């Protein structure tokens, strides 16, 4: 594998699963940071310099097995948020993943998670998750694949809970959502239509935009203006099929989240002022749950261009 792995050891921890790995795209010098813990991507620096990191990670996050990392791209599976009886956002973001070394390459990282005694005790279904990240100095493509390895059909939610670093939340705009209907968690899950050209965050924001990438062929698109002349072009879509050659696009959603002042102060792994330097734009199947027959595959794709 051509992936270069650098190890940063956190205080009071020598657990392999709690060490950060850094992959390098040799052609451009771009870097990608990730943990086996949660299969979580935590940084993408197109220039290779930390100050150019596209993703946000809280300075207060706790890197500890069994706890989700607050930032980067945590994976929600097989449940979104508290929308069901399982742990919040499911178990994929707190489980220990495996690096598929034979599938890695220059600017390519592949991680996987399969069912085990712990997951089956929470969600009694066999599965295989694979996370493939391809990156260089202009684009980072993330694909989460779910394979139903059991004998019965399964239904689930899956989401790439992507945290973006921004200069000042008061200057942030999210375009591309006009005309979409959304469920507003801040307003008792009531449904509204987004009628403005841009979404501007000026308070707690937690919206599930439904059918943001409608089947059968249209891909979802959001343009994130982070301030300081930094744009993040985000394209996303979901698909299912018996194999990669027979994939058919399905409807997927996108969530936009910022905790704002009061909620930020109540979160133990998040700084009181950090709401001002982040926003989440999260593609996935939330209200439109995914269904898979045995041996079938589901993919959720996210392509970020800077």
NURODREN-833493 format. One record per residue (C-alpha): residue number from 0; residue in three letters; x, y, z. Coordinates in Angstrom, 3 decimals. Example, Ala and Ser with C-alpha at 12.3 -4.5 7.8 and 13.67 -1.06 7.14 Angstrom:
% residues 2
<pt pos="0" code="ALA" c1="12.300" c2="-4.500" c3="7.800"/>
<pt pos="1" code="SER" c1="13.670" c2="-1.060" c3="7.140"/>
% end
This chain:
% residues 306
<pt pos="0" code="UNK" c1="0.000" c2="0.000" c3="0.000"/>
<pt pos="1" code="UNK" c1="1.303" c2="3.443" c3="-0.889"/>
<pt pos="2" code="UNK" c1="-0.558" c2="5.078" c3="1.994"/>
<pt pos="3" code="UNK" c1="1.880" c2="6.810" c3="4.325"/>
<pt pos="4" code="UNK" c1="0.831" c2="6.392" c3="7.926"/>
<pt pos="5" code="UNK" c1="2.103" c2="8.757" c3="10.635"/>
<pt pos="6" code="UNK" c1="1.234" c2="7.999" c3="14.235"/>
<pt pos="7" code="UNK" c1="0.330" c2="10.667" c3="16.765"/>
<pt pos="8" code="UNK" c1="0.003" c2="9.223" c3="20.274"/>
<pt pos="9" code="UNK" c1="-2.497" c2="10.921" c3="22.555"/>
<pt pos="10" code="UNK" c1="-1.784" c2="11.372" c3="26.237"/>
<pt pos="11" code="UNK" c1="-2.587" c2="8.370" c3="28.435"/>
<pt pos="12" code="UNK" c1="-3.324" c2="6.183" c3="25.439"/>
<pt pos="13" code="UNK" c1="-1.247" c2="3.669" c3="23.501"/>
<pt pos="14" code="UNK" c1="-4.204" c2="1.939" c3="21.847"/>
<pt pos="15" code="UNK" c1="-3.570" c2="1.375" c3="18.142"/>
<pt pos="16" code="UNK" c1="-7.165" c2="2.232" c3="17.345"/>
<pt pos="17" code="UNK" c1="-6.780" c2="5.666" c3="18.942"/>
<pt pos="18" code="UNK" c1="-3.887" c2="6.763" c3="16.730"/>
<pt pos="19" code="UNK" c1="-4.229" c2="9.091" c3="13.791"/>
<pt pos="20" code="UNK" c1="-3.031" c2="7.962" c3="10.370"/>
<pt pos="21" code="UNK" c1="-2.122" c2="10.353" c3="7.567"/>
<pt pos="22" code="UNK" c1="-2.271" c2="9.333" c3="3.908"/>
<pt pos="23" code="UNK" c1="-0.498" c2="11.390" c3="1.255"/>
<pt pos="24" code="UNK" c1="-1.284" c2="12.023" c3="-2.405"/>
<pt pos="25" code="UNK" c1="2.254" c2="11.949" c3="-3.760"/>
<pt pos="26" code="UNK" c1="1.478" c2="13.899" c3="-6.913"/>
<pt pos="27" code="UNK" c1="0.110" c2="16.994" c3="-5.172"/>
<pt pos="28" code="UNK" c1="1.233" c2="16.745" c3="-1.557"/>
<pt pos="29" code="UNK" c1="-2.361" c2="16.741" c3="-0.298"/>
<pt pos="30" code="UNK" c1="-2.920" c2="14.871" c3="2.972"/>
<pt pos="31" code="UNK" c1="-5.838" c2="13.006" c3="4.534"/>
<pt pos="32" code="UNK" c1="-6.068" c2="12.248" c3="8.250"/>
<pt pos="33" code="UNK" c1="-8.220" c2="9.420" c3="9.586"/>
<pt pos="34" code="UNK" c1="-8.754" c2="7.077" c3="12.513"/>
<pt pos="35" code="UNK" c1="-9.641" c2="3.402" c3="12.569"/>
<pt pos="36" code="UNK" c1="-11.819" c2="4.431" c3="15.500"/>
<pt pos="37" code="UNK" c1="-15.174" c2="5.016" c3="13.838"/>
<pt pos="38" code="UNK" c1="-13.575" c2="4.801" c3="10.395"/>
<pt pos="39" code="UNK" c1="-13.517" c2="8.571" c3="10.741"/>
<pt pos="40" code="UNK" c1="-11.850" c2="10.949" c3="8.298"/>
<pt pos="41" code="UNK" c1="-10.719" c2="13.939" c3="10.376"/>
<pt pos="42" code="UNK" c1="-8.772" c2="16.129" c3="7.953"/>
<pt pos="43" code="UNK" c1="-8.167" c2="16.859" c3="4.293"/>
<pt pos="44" code="UNK" c1="-5.480" c2="19.416" c3="3.575"/>
<pt pos="45" code="UNK" c1="-5.342" c2="20.038" c3="-0.199"/>
<pt pos="46" code="UNK" c1="-2.047" c2="21.923" c3="0.125"/>
<pt pos="47" code="UNK" c1="-0.643" c2="19.576" c3="2.739"/>
<pt pos="48" code="UNK" c1="-0.697" c2="22.436" c3="5.263"/>
<pt pos="49" code="UNK" c1="-2.789" c2="22.196" c3="8.412"/>
<pt pos="50" code="UNK" c1="-4.096" c2="25.747" c3="8.071"/>
<pt pos="51" code="UNK" c1="-5.823" c2="24.732" c3="4.826"/>
<pt pos="52" code="UNK" c1="-7.782" c2="21.860" c3="6.388"/>
<pt pos="53" code="UNK" c1="-11.264" c2="21.614" c3="4.880"/>
<pt pos="54" code="UNK" c1="-12.795" c2="19.696" c3="7.787"/>
<pt pos="55" code="UNK" c1="-13.483" c2="20.773" c3="11.366"/>
<pt pos="56" code="UNK" c1="-12.650" c2="18.770" c3="14.485"/>
<pt pos="57" code="UNK" c1="-13.388" c2="20.134" c3="17.936"/>
<pt pos="58" code="UNK" c1="-10.404" c2="20.828" c3="20.155"/>
<pt pos="59" code="UNK" c1="-12.438" c2="19.233" c3="22.937"/>
<pt pos="60" code="UNK" c1="-13.152" c2="15.916" c3="21.233"/>
<pt pos="61" code="UNK" c1="-12.171" c2="12.779" c3="23.112"/>
<pt pos="62" code="UNK" c1="-10.270" c2="10.138" c3="21.152"/>
<pt pos="63" code="UNK" c1="-11.372" c2="7.032" c3="22.982"/>
<pt pos="64" code="UNK" c1="-12.677" c2="3.661" c3="21.849"/>
<pt pos="65" code="UNK" c1="-16.455" c2="3.529" c3="22.135"/>
<pt pos="66" code="UNK" c1="-16.861" c2="7.306" c3="21.775"/>
<pt pos="67" code="UNK" c1="-17.547" c2="9.172" c3="18.540"/>
<pt pos="68" code="UNK" c1="-15.086" c2="11.767" c3="17.264"/>
<pt pos="69" code="UNK" c1="-16.614" c2="15.241" c3="17.245"/>
<pt pos="70" code="UNK" c1="-15.737" c2="16.353" c3="13.752"/>
<pt pos="71" code="UNK" c1="-14.428" c2="15.210" c3="10.382"/>
<pt pos="72" code="UNK" c1="-16.790" c2="12.731" c3="8.726"/>
<pt pos="73" code="UNK" c1="-18.389" c2="10.474" c3="11.367"/>
<pt pos="74" code="UNK" c1="-20.581" c2="7.747" c3="9.876"/>
<pt pos="75" code="UNK" c1="-24.174" c2="7.374" c3="11.025"/>
<pt pos="76" code="UNK" c1="-25.278" c2="3.745" c3="10.532"/>
<pt pos="77" code="UNK" c1="-27.679" c2="1.953" c3="10.796"/>
<pt pos="78" code="UNK" c1="-29.638" c2="4.721" c3="12.491"/>
<pt pos="79" code="UNK" c1="-29.660" c2="8.505" c3="12.174"/>
<pt pos="80" code="UNK" c1="-29.672" c2="10.534" c3="15.403"/>
<pt pos="81" code="UNK" c1="-32.241" c2="9.211" c3="17.906"/>
<pt pos="82" code="UNK" c1="-34.633" c2="8.147" c3="15.152"/>
<pt pos="83" code="UNK" c1="-35.158" c2="4.640" c3="16.565"/>
<pt pos="84" code="UNK" c1="-34.205" c2="2.323" c3="19.436"/>
<pt pos="85" code="UNK" c1="-30.458" c2="2.092" c3="18.697"/>
<pt pos="86" code="UNK" c1="-27.668" c2="4.266" c3="20.152"/>
<pt pos="87" code="UNK" c1="-27.580" c2="7.823" c3="18.799"/>
<pt pos="88" code="UNK" c1="-26.405" c2="7.710" c3="15.155"/>
<pt pos="89" code="UNK" c1="-25.943" c2="3.927" c3="15.442"/>
<pt pos="90" code="UNK" c1="-22.675" c2="2.139" c3="16.130"/>
<pt pos="91" code="UNK" c1="-20.437" c2="2.589" c3="13.061"/>
<pt pos="92" code="UNK" c1="-18.955" c2="5.858" c3="14.339"/>
<pt pos="93" code="UNK" c1="-17.804" c2="4.273" c3="17.612"/>
<pt pos="94" code="UNK" c1="-16.668" c2="0.858" c3="16.325"/>
<pt pos="95" code="UNK" c1="-13.098" c2="-0.013" c3="15.352"/>
<pt pos="96" code="UNK" c1="-12.629" c2="-0.360" c3="11.600"/>
<pt pos="97" code="UNK" c1="-9.997" c2="-2.223" c3="9.592"/>
<pt pos="98" code="UNK" c1="-7.643" c2="-0.744" c3="7.013"/>
<pt pos="99" code="UNK" c1="-7.810" c2="-2.673" c3="3.717"/>
<pt pos="100" code="UNK" c1="-4.118" c2="-2.279" c3="2.878"/>
<pt pos="101" code="UNK" c1="-4.313" c2="-4.168" c3="-0.423"/>
<pt pos="102" code="UNK" c1="-6.922" c2="-1.692" c3="-1.700"/>
<pt pos="103" code="UNK" c1="-5.052" c2="1.470" c3="-0.706"/>
<pt pos="104" code="UNK" c1="-2.921" c2="3.485" c3="-3.100"/>
<pt pos="105" code="UNK" c1="-1.630" c2="6.956" c3="-3.872"/>
<pt pos="106" code="UNK" c1="-4.399" c2="9.222" c3="-2.597"/>
<pt pos="107" code="UNK" c1="-6.682" c2="6.264" c3="-1.830"/>
<pt pos="108" code="UNK" c1="-7.704" c2="4.901" c3="1.576"/>
<pt pos="109" code="UNK" c1="-10.135" c2="2.016" c3="2.096"/>
<pt pos="110" code="UNK" c1="-11.533" c2="1.029" c3="5.509"/>
<pt pos="111" code="UNK" c1="-14.061" c2="-1.651" c3="6.431"/>
<pt pos="112" code="UNK" c1="-16.306" c2="-2.829" c3="9.240"/>
<pt pos="113" code="UNK" c1="-18.266" c2="-6.067" c3="9.387"/>
<pt pos="114" code="UNK" c1="-20.790" c2="-7.384" c3="11.848"/>
<pt pos="115" code="UNK" c1="-19.458" c2="-8.870" c3="15.056"/>
<pt pos="116" code="UNK" c1="-20.722" c2="-9.975" c3="18.444"/>
<pt pos="117" code="UNK" c1="-21.085" c2="-6.381" c3="19.623"/>
<pt pos="118" code="UNK" c1="-22.986" c2="-5.099" c3="16.586"/>
<pt pos="119" code="UNK" c1="-25.244" c2="-8.151" c3="16.446"/>
<pt pos="120" code="UNK" c1="-26.162" c2="-7.521" c3="20.064"/>
<pt pos="121" code="UNK" c1="-27.357" c2="-4.038" c3="19.048"/>
<pt pos="122" code="UNK" c1="-28.715" c2="-4.673" c3="15.540"/>
<pt pos="123" code="UNK" c1="-29.293" c2="-8.305" c3="14.656"/>
<pt pos="124" code="UNK" c1="-28.287" c2="-8.185" c3="10.988"/>
<pt pos="125" code="UNK" c1="-25.086" c2="-9.288" c3="9.216"/>
<pt pos="126" code="UNK" c1="-23.464" c2="-6.612" c3="7.043"/>
<pt pos="127" code="UNK" c1="-20.245" c2="-5.320" c3="5.548"/>
<pt pos="128" code="UNK" c1="-19.392" c2="-1.610" c3="5.479"/>
<pt pos="129" code="UNK" c1="-16.638" c2="-0.229" c3="3.281"/>
<pt pos="130" code="UNK" c1="-15.462" c2="3.370" c3="3.234"/>
<pt pos="131" code="UNK" c1="-13.398" c2="4.460" c3="0.232"/>
<pt pos="132" code="UNK" c1="-11.749" c2="7.877" c3="0.180"/>
<pt pos="133" code="UNK" c1="-9.998" c2="9.232" c3="-2.915"/>
<pt pos="134" code="UNK" c1="-8.309" c2="12.627" c3="-2.689"/>
<pt pos="135" code="UNK" c1="-5.840" c2="15.051" c3="-4.229"/>
<pt pos="136" code="UNK" c1="-5.304" c2="18.807" c3="-3.995"/>
<pt pos="137" code="UNK" c1="-8.689" c2="19.778" c3="-5.475"/>
<pt pos="138" code="UNK" c1="-11.174" c2="17.005" c3="-4.662"/>
<pt pos="139" code="UNK" c1="-12.056" c2="14.546" c3="-1.905"/>
<pt pos="140" code="UNK" c1="-14.474" c2="11.752" c3="-2.831"/>
<pt pos="141" code="UNK" c1="-15.997" c2="9.624" c3="-0.074"/>
<pt pos="142" code="UNK" c1="-18.124" c2="6.530" c3="-0.717"/>
<pt pos="143" code="UNK" c1="-19.779" c2="4.509" c3="2.034"/>
<pt pos="144" code="UNK" c1="-20.880" c2="1.076" c3="0.821"/>
<pt pos="145" code="UNK" c1="-23.208" c2="-1.265" c3="2.696"/>
<pt pos="146" code="UNK" c1="-23.487" c2="-4.922" c3="1.675"/>
<pt pos="147" code="UNK" c1="-26.235" c2="-7.115" c3="3.088"/>
<pt pos="148" code="UNK" c1="-24.373" c2="-10.315" c3="3.963"/>
<pt pos="149" code="UNK" c1="-27.336" c2="-11.934" c3="5.680"/>
<pt pos="150" code="UNK" c1="-30.250" c2="-13.985" c3="4.436"/>
<pt pos="151" code="UNK" c1="-33.019" c2="-11.436" c3="5.067"/>
<pt pos="152" code="UNK" c1="-33.782" c2="-7.990" c3="3.694"/>
<pt pos="153" code="UNK" c1="-32.610" c2="-5.065" c3="5.824"/>
<pt pos="154" code="UNK" c1="-33.695" c2="-1.450" c3="6.192"/>
<pt pos="155" code="UNK" c1="-31.431" c2="1.251" c3="7.609"/>
<pt pos="156" code="UNK" c1="-30.376" c2="4.878" c3="7.637"/>
<pt pos="157" code="UNK" c1="-26.877" c2="5.923" c3="6.560"/>
<pt pos="158" code="UNK" c1="-25.285" c2="9.355" c3="6.540"/>
<pt pos="159" code="UNK" c1="-21.892" c2="11.032" c3="6.124"/>
<pt pos="160" code="UNK" c1="-21.980" c2="13.516" c3="9.022"/>
<pt pos="161" code="UNK" c1="-19.490" c2="15.948" c3="7.471"/>
<pt pos="162" code="UNK" c1="-18.139" c2="18.860" c3="9.548"/>
<pt pos="163" code="UNK" c1="-16.675" c2="21.776" c3="7.566"/>
<pt pos="164" code="UNK" c1="-14.312" c2="24.371" c3="8.948"/>
<pt pos="165" code="UNK" c1="-15.500" c2="27.955" c3="8.317"/>
<pt pos="166" code="UNK" c1="-13.950" c2="31.340" c3="9.051"/>
<pt pos="167" code="UNK" c1="-17.031" c2="32.922" c3="10.626"/>
<pt pos="168" code="UNK" c1="-20.473" c2="31.325" c3="10.793"/>
<pt pos="169" code="UNK" c1="-22.047" c2="34.783" c3="10.368"/>
<pt pos="170" code="UNK" c1="-20.553" c2="34.970" c3="6.857"/>
<pt pos="171" code="UNK" c1="-21.508" c2="31.422" c3="5.811"/>
<pt pos="172" code="UNK" c1="-24.015" c2="30.683" c3="3.049"/>
<pt pos="173" code="UNK" c1="-25.283" c2="27.348" c3="1.737"/>
<pt pos="174" code="UNK" c1="-26.678" c2="27.490" c3="-1.794"/>
<pt pos="175" code="UNK" c1="-28.463" c2="24.828" c3="-3.839"/>
<pt pos="176" code="UNK" c1="-31.302" c2="24.062" c3="-1.433"/>
<pt pos="177" code="UNK" c1="-33.954" c2="26.438" c3="-2.791"/>
<pt pos="178" code="UNK" c1="-37.285" c2="24.722" c3="-3.415"/>
<pt pos="179" code="UNK" c1="-36.552" c2="21.740" c3="-1.172"/>
<pt pos="180" code="UNK" c1="-38.855" c2="20.768" c3="1.664"/>
<pt pos="181" code="UNK" c1="-37.243" c2="20.240" c3="5.046"/>
<pt pos="182" code="UNK" c1="-38.082" c2="19.011" c3="8.519"/>
<pt pos="183" code="UNK" c1="-36.957" c2="21.513" c3="11.138"/>
<pt pos="184" code="UNK" c1="-35.849" c2="19.738" c3="14.324"/>
<pt pos="185" code="UNK" c1="-35.623" c2="23.093" c3="16.101"/>
<pt pos="186" code="UNK" c1="-39.309" c2="23.735" c3="15.393"/>
<pt pos="187" code="UNK" c1="-40.802" c2="20.413" c3="16.517"/>
<pt pos="188" code="UNK" c1="-40.024" c2="18.622" c3="13.238"/>
<pt pos="189" code="UNK" c1="-42.543" c2="20.714" c3="11.345"/>
<pt pos="190" code="UNK" c1="-42.122" c2="20.739" c3="7.567"/>
<pt pos="191" code="UNK" c1="-41.313" c2="23.866" c3="5.600"/>
<pt pos="192" code="UNK" c1="-40.122" c2="24.774" c3="2.117"/>
<pt pos="193" code="UNK" c1="-36.789" c2="26.537" c3="1.694"/>
<pt pos="194" code="UNK" c1="-37.614" c2="29.530" c3="-0.490"/>
<pt pos="195" code="UNK" c1="-34.442" c2="31.639" c3="-0.202"/>
<pt pos="196" code="UNK" c1="-31.505" c2="31.459" c3="-2.594"/>
<pt pos="197" code="UNK" c1="-29.103" c2="30.890" c3="0.317"/>
<pt pos="198" code="UNK" c1="-29.383" c2="29.297" c3="3.729"/>
<pt pos="199" code="UNK" c1="-27.888" c2="31.690" c3="6.284"/>
<pt pos="200" code="UNK" c1="-27.207" c2="30.477" c3="9.816"/>
<pt pos="201" code="UNK" c1="-28.234" c2="32.973" c3="12.514"/>
<pt pos="202" code="UNK" c1="-29.351" c2="30.599" c3="15.244"/>
<pt pos="203" code="UNK" c1="-29.528" c2="26.898" c3="16.080"/>
<pt pos="204" code="UNK" c1="-29.988" c2="25.088" c3="12.760"/>
<pt pos="205" code="UNK" c1="-30.960" c2="21.438" c3="12.374"/>
<pt pos="206" code="UNK" c1="-32.786" c2="20.777" c3="9.120"/>
<pt pos="207" code="UNK" c1="-33.379" c2="17.571" c3="7.179"/>
<pt pos="208" code="UNK" c1="-33.784" c2="18.509" c3="3.512"/>
<pt pos="209" code="UNK" c1="-35.828" c2="15.743" c3="1.908"/>
<pt pos="210" code="UNK" c1="-35.165" c2="14.345" c3="-1.550"/>
<pt pos="211" code="UNK" c1="-32.139" c2="16.571" c3="-2.062"/>
<pt pos="212" code="UNK" c1="-30.913" c2="14.130" c3="-4.701"/>
<pt pos="213" code="UNK" c1="-34.121" c2="12.797" c3="-6.270"/>
<pt pos="214" code="UNK" c1="-34.163" c2="9.482" c3="-8.119"/>
<pt pos="215" code="UNK" c1="-33.636" c2="8.311" c3="-10.763"/>
<pt pos="216" code="UNK" c1="-30.665" c2="10.350" c3="-11.981"/>
<pt pos="217" code="UNK" c1="-30.322" c2="13.854" c3="-10.516"/>
<pt pos="218" code="UNK" c1="-27.447" c2="14.277" c3="-8.075"/>
<pt pos="219" code="UNK" c1="-27.719" c2="16.498" c3="-5.043"/>
<pt pos="220" code="UNK" c1="-25.678" c2="19.674" c3="-5.002"/>
<pt pos="221" code="UNK" c1="-24.815" c2="22.250" c3="-2.348"/>
<pt pos="222" code="UNK" c1="-22.369" c2="25.111" c3="-2.581"/>
<pt pos="223" code="UNK" c1="-20.899" c2="26.061" c3="0.783"/>
<pt pos="224" code="UNK" c1="-19.424" c2="29.544" c3="1.072"/>
<pt pos="225" code="UNK" c1="-17.174" c2="29.326" c3="4.134"/>
<pt pos="226" code="UNK" c1="-16.178" c2="32.998" c3="4.092"/>
<pt pos="227" code="UNK" c1="-12.682" c2="34.317" c3="3.317"/>
<pt pos="228" code="UNK" c1="-13.348" c2="33.470" c3="-0.353"/>
<pt pos="229" code="UNK" c1="-13.360" c2="29.734" c3="0.367"/>
<pt pos="230" code="UNK" c1="-15.971" c2="27.660" c3="-1.483"/>
<pt pos="231" code="UNK" c1="-16.806" c2="23.964" c3="-1.049"/>
<pt pos="232" code="UNK" c1="-18.717" c2="22.449" c3="-3.938"/>
<pt pos="233" code="UNK" c1="-20.552" c2="19.384" c3="-2.607"/>
<pt pos="234" code="UNK" c1="-22.155" c2="16.756" c3="-4.861"/>
<pt pos="235" code="UNK" c1="-23.905" c2="13.692" c3="-3.411"/>
<pt pos="236" code="UNK" c1="-26.115" c2="10.779" c3="-4.409"/>
<pt pos="237" code="UNK" c1="-27.169" c2="7.298" c3="-3.256"/>
<pt pos="238" code="UNK" c1="-27.678" c2="4.060" c3="-5.166"/>
<pt pos="239" code="UNK" c1="-28.450" c2="0.372" c3="-4.694"/>
<pt pos="240" code="UNK" c1="-28.090" c2="-2.773" c3="-6.776"/>
<pt pos="241" code="UNK" c1="-27.175" c2="-6.436" c3="-6.942"/>
<pt pos="242" code="UNK" c1="-23.613" c2="-5.467" c3="-7.889"/>
<pt pos="243" code="UNK" c1="-21.643" c2="-2.365" c3="-8.887"/>
<pt pos="244" code="UNK" c1="-22.598" c2="-2.865" c3="-12.543"/>
<pt pos="245" code="UNK" c1="-26.336" c2="-2.746" c3="-11.882"/>
<pt pos="246" code="UNK" c1="-26.594" c2="0.240" c3="-9.538"/>
<pt pos="247" code="UNK" c1="-29.752" c2="2.374" c3="-9.671"/>
<pt pos="248" code="UNK" c1="-29.914" c2="5.770" c3="-8.019"/>
<pt pos="249" code="UNK" c1="-32.332" c2="6.190" c3="-5.118"/>
<pt pos="250" code="UNK" c1="-33.617" c2="9.296" c3="-3.370"/>
<pt pos="251" code="UNK" c1="-31.431" c2="10.712" c3="-0.626"/>
<pt pos="252" code="UNK" c1="-31.493" c2="13.637" c3="1.800"/>
<pt pos="253" code="UNK" c1="-29.080" c2="16.206" c3="3.208"/>
<pt pos="254" code="UNK" c1="-28.908" c2="17.595" c3="6.741"/>
<pt pos="255" code="UNK" c1="-27.584" c2="21.046" c3="7.658"/>
<pt pos="256" code="UNK" c1="-26.593" c2="21.514" c3="11.312"/>
<pt pos="257" code="UNK" c1="-25.043" c2="24.107" c3="13.583"/>
<pt pos="258" code="UNK" c1="-25.633" c2="23.937" c3="17.366"/>
<pt pos="259" code="UNK" c1="-25.329" c2="27.703" c3="17.961"/>
<pt pos="260" code="UNK" c1="-24.654" c2="29.223" c3="21.377"/>
<pt pos="261" code="UNK" c1="-26.822" c2="27.446" c3="23.924"/>
<pt pos="262" code="UNK" c1="-26.438" c2="23.907" c3="22.602"/>
<pt pos="263" code="UNK" c1="-22.692" c2="24.367" c3="22.109"/>
<pt pos="264" code="UNK" c1="-22.362" c2="25.201" c3="25.793"/>
<pt pos="265" code="UNK" c1="-24.196" c2="21.990" c3="26.735"/>
<pt pos="266" code="UNK" c1="-21.914" c2="19.670" c3="24.718"/>
<pt pos="267" code="UNK" c1="-19.025" c2="18.241" c3="26.724"/>
<pt pos="268" code="UNK" c1="-16.872" c2="17.461" c3="23.686"/>
<pt pos="269" code="UNK" c1="-17.388" c2="20.816" c3="21.959"/>
<pt pos="270" code="UNK" c1="-16.062" c2="24.281" c3="22.799"/>
<pt pos="271" code="UNK" c1="-18.471" c2="27.019" c3="23.825"/>
<pt pos="272" code="UNK" c1="-17.370" c2="29.244" c3="20.921"/>
<pt pos="273" code="UNK" c1="-16.689" c2="26.564" c3="18.306"/>
<pt pos="274" code="UNK" c1="-20.156" c2="26.877" c3="16.766"/>
<pt pos="275" code="UNK" c1="-18.743" c2="29.977" c3="15.078"/>
<pt pos="276" code="UNK" c1="-16.127" c2="28.058" c3="13.088"/>
<pt pos="277" code="UNK" c1="-18.059" c2="25.042" c3="11.776"/>
<pt pos="278" code="UNK" c1="-21.100" c2="23.881" c3="9.891"/>
<pt pos="279" code="UNK" c1="-22.293" c2="20.387" c3="8.991"/>
<pt pos="280" code="UNK" c1="-23.634" c2="19.514" c3="5.540"/>
<pt pos="281" code="UNK" c1="-24.505" c2="15.812" c3="5.742"/>
<pt pos="282" code="UNK" c1="-25.688" c2="13.710" c3="2.793"/>
<pt pos="283" code="UNK" c1="-27.445" c2="10.415" c3="3.406"/>
<pt pos="284" code="UNK" c1="-30.642" c2="8.407" c3="3.523"/>
<pt pos="285" code="UNK" c1="-32.549" c2="9.671" c3="6.559"/>
<pt pos="286" code="UNK" c1="-36.255" c2="10.137" c3="5.881"/>
<pt pos="287" code="UNK" c1="-35.858" c2="7.984" c3="2.781"/>
<pt pos="288" code="UNK" c1="-34.451" c2="4.855" c3="4.392"/>
<pt pos="289" code="UNK" c1="-32.454" c2="2.395" c3="2.320"/>
<pt pos="290" code="UNK" c1="-33.612" c2="-1.199" c3="1.820"/>
<pt pos="291" code="UNK" c1="-31.366" c2="-4.043" c3="0.724"/>
<pt pos="292" code="UNK" c1="-32.125" c2="-7.583" c3="-0.337"/>
<pt pos="293" code="UNK" c1="-29.569" c2="-10.284" c3="0.569"/>
<pt pos="294" code="UNK" c1="-26.215" c2="-9.823" c3="-1.202"/>
<pt pos="295" code="UNK" c1="-27.250" c2="-6.406" c3="-2.539"/>
<pt pos="296" code="UNK" c1="-25.175" c2="-3.222" c3="-2.161"/>
<pt pos="297" code="UNK" c1="-25.941" c2="0.352" c3="-1.126"/>
<pt pos="298" code="UNK" c1="-23.642" c2="3.324" c3="-1.803"/>
<pt pos="299" code="UNK" c1="-23.775" c2="6.902" c3="-0.572"/>
<pt pos="300" code="UNK" c1="-21.348" c2="9.174" c3="-2.423"/>
<pt pos="301" code="UNK" c1="-20.005" c2="12.595" c3="-1.464"/>
<pt pos="302" code="UNK" c1="-17.613" c2="14.567" c3="-3.687"/>
<pt pos="303" code="UNK" c1="-16.144" c2="17.789" c3="-2.279"/>
<pt pos="304" code="UNK" c1="-14.271" c2="20.139" c3="-4.604"/>
<pt pos="305" code="UNK" c1="-12.325" c2="23.213" c3="-3.507"/>
% end
